[in-house]
Amino acid sequence: MTSGVRLIRNDRLTDQVEYAYAAAVDAPVRSIYVAGACPLDLDGKTVAVGDYAGQAHQVMRNLVTALDGAGASLTDVVKTTVYVASTRQADLVTAWQVYREYMGEHDVPSTLLGVTVLGYHDQLVEVEAVAVIAGSAGTA
């Protein structure tokens, strides 16, 4: 089954960004809202302390696992928000580059934010997502 996600670009906006400006999904769909994926291991400990790229890799692995548990994958994602605990643009770019590795050509609309602090001790990166699975409205 295809994801049903259609990424939308607009020739009246710059094409120099690494994401689509919008995404559309035709109904019926099942919506999946993924809480912010964090850089935690199975024991609940923050991995890669002080390492933006290392934490971003763990975050994306955890996001993939959370989506899988809901019967979805990264190609079903229609929107993400990437949070990076830093005021330095270079740190945001480091986390973003890892995020882009995992998303590949599925360049969904996304917001990248530098924030003061995240919820877990030593946490630097978090990614939340919305996904849809077309043709499966009303199923578990």
C-alpha positions as CSV (number, residue, x, y, z in Angstrom):
1,M,0.0,0.0,0.0
2,T,1.3,3.5,-0.8
3,S,1.4,6.1,1.9
4,G,-1.1,8.4,0.1
5,V,1.0,11.4,1.1
6,R,1.4,14.0,-1.6
7,L,4.2,16.6,-1.0
8,I,3.4,20.0,-2.4
9,R,5.9,22.6,-3.8
10,N,5.1,26.0,-5.1
11,D,7.0,27.8,-7.8
12,R,6.2,31.1,-6.1
13,L,8.3,30.1,-3.1
14,T,12.0,29.4,-3.1
15,D,13.2,25.9,-4.1
16,Q,16.3,26.3,-2.0
17,V,14.8,24.6,1.1
18,E,15.2,20.9,2.0
19,Y,11.5,20.2,2.5
20,A,8.1,20.6,0.8
21,Y,6.0,23.5,1.8
22,A,2.9,21.5,2.4
23,A,1.6,17.9,2.3
24,A,-1.9,16.7,1.4
25,V,-3.6,13.4,2.0
26,D,-6.9,12.3,0.5
27,A,-9.4,10.7,2.8
28,P,-10.1,8.2,4.1
29,V,-7.0,8.0,6.3
30,R,-5.9,6.9,9.7
31,S,-4.0,9.7,11.5
32,I,-1.0,8.9,13.8
33,Y,0.3,11.5,16.2
34,V,3.8,10.6,17.5
35,A,4.9,12.2,20.7
36,G,8.4,13.8,20.5
37,A,10.9,11.0,19.9
38,C,13.7,11.5,22.4
39,P,17.3,10.2,22.6
40,L,16.6,7.6,25.2
41,D,17.8,4.0,25.2
42,L,15.7,1.0,26.4
43,D,16.7,1.8,30.0
44,G,15.4,5.3,29.7
45,K,18.9,6.9,29.8
46,T,19.9,9.7,27.5
47,V,22.4,8.5,24.9
48,A,25.3,10.4,23.3
49,V,25.4,13.2,26.0
50,G,26.8,16.4,24.5
51,D,26.6,15.0,20.9
52,Y,23.9,16.5,18.7
53,A,24.4,14.1,15.8
54,G,24.5,11.0,18.1
55,Q,21.3,12.1,19.8
56,A,19.6,12.8,16.5
57,H,20.4,9.3,15.3
58,Q,18.8,7.8,18.4
59,V,15.8,10.1,18.1
60,M,15.3,9.0,14.5
61,R,15.7,5.3,15.4
62,N,13.1,5.8,18.2
63,L,10.8,7.6,15.8
64,V,11.0,4.8,13.3
65,T,10.2,2.3,16.1
66,A,7.2,4.4,17.4
67,L,5.8,4.6,13.8
68,D,6.3,0.9,13.3
69,G,4.3,0.2,16.5
70,A,1.4,2.2,14.9
71,G,1.7,0.3,11.6
72,A,3.4,3.2,9.8
73,S,6.8,4.2,8.5
74,L,8.7,7.4,7.7
75,T,7.1,7.6,4.3
76,D,3.7,8.0,6.0
77,V,4.8,11.1,7.8
78,V,3.1,14.3,6.7
79,K,4.7,16.9,9.1
80,T,7.5,17.0,11.7
81,T,8.9,19.4,14.2
82,V,12.6,19.1,15.1
83,Y,13.6,20.6,18.4
84,V,17.3,21.3,19.2
85,A,18.4,22.6,22.6
86,S,20.8,25.3,21.4
87,T,21.0,28.9,20.3
88,R,23.8,28.0,17.8
89,Q,22.6,27.5,14.2
90,A,25.4,25.1,13.6
91,D,23.9,22.7,16.2
92,L,20.5,22.9,14.6
93,V,22.1,22.1,11.2
94,T,24.0,19.1,12.7
95,A,20.7,17.6,14.0
96,W,18.9,18.5,10.8
97,Q,21.5,16.7,8.6
98,V,20.9,13.5,10.5
99,Y,17.1,14.0,10.3
100,R,17.5,14.4,6.5
101,E,19.5,11.2,6.2
102,Y,16.6,9.2,7.7
103,M,13.9,11.1,5.8
104,G,15.7,10.7,2.4
105,E,13.6,11.9,-0.5
106,H,10.5,12.1,1.6
107,D,11.1,15.8,2.4
108,V,7.9,16.5,4.3
109,P,7.0,19.9,5.7
110,S,9.0,20.4,8.9
111,T,9.8,23.1,11.4
112,L,13.3,23.3,12.9
113,L,13.5,25.1,16.2
114,G,16.3,26.1,18.6
115,V,14.9,25.9,22.2
116,T,16.3,26.6,25.6
117,V,15.8,23.2,27.2
118,L,14.1,19.8,26.5
119,G,12.4,17.5,28.9
120,Y,15.1,14.9,29.8
121,H,18.4,15.3,31.5
122,D,21.1,16.0,29.0
123,Q,18.6,15.9,26.1
124,L,19.6,18.0,23.0
125,V,17.3,16.7,20.2
126,E,13.6,15.7,19.9
127,V,11.4,15.1,16.8
128,E,7.6,14.9,16.8
129,A,5.6,13.7,13.8
130,V,2.2,13.4,12.3
131,A,1.7,10.4,10.0
132,V,-1.3,9.2,8.0
133,I,-2.1,5.8,6.4
134,A,-4.4,6.2,3.4
135,G,-7.3,3.9,2.9
136,S,-7.3,2.7,6.5
137,A,-9.8,5.0,8.2
138,G,-11.5,3.3,11.1
139,T,-9.0,0.5,11.5
140,A,-6.7,-0.1,14.4
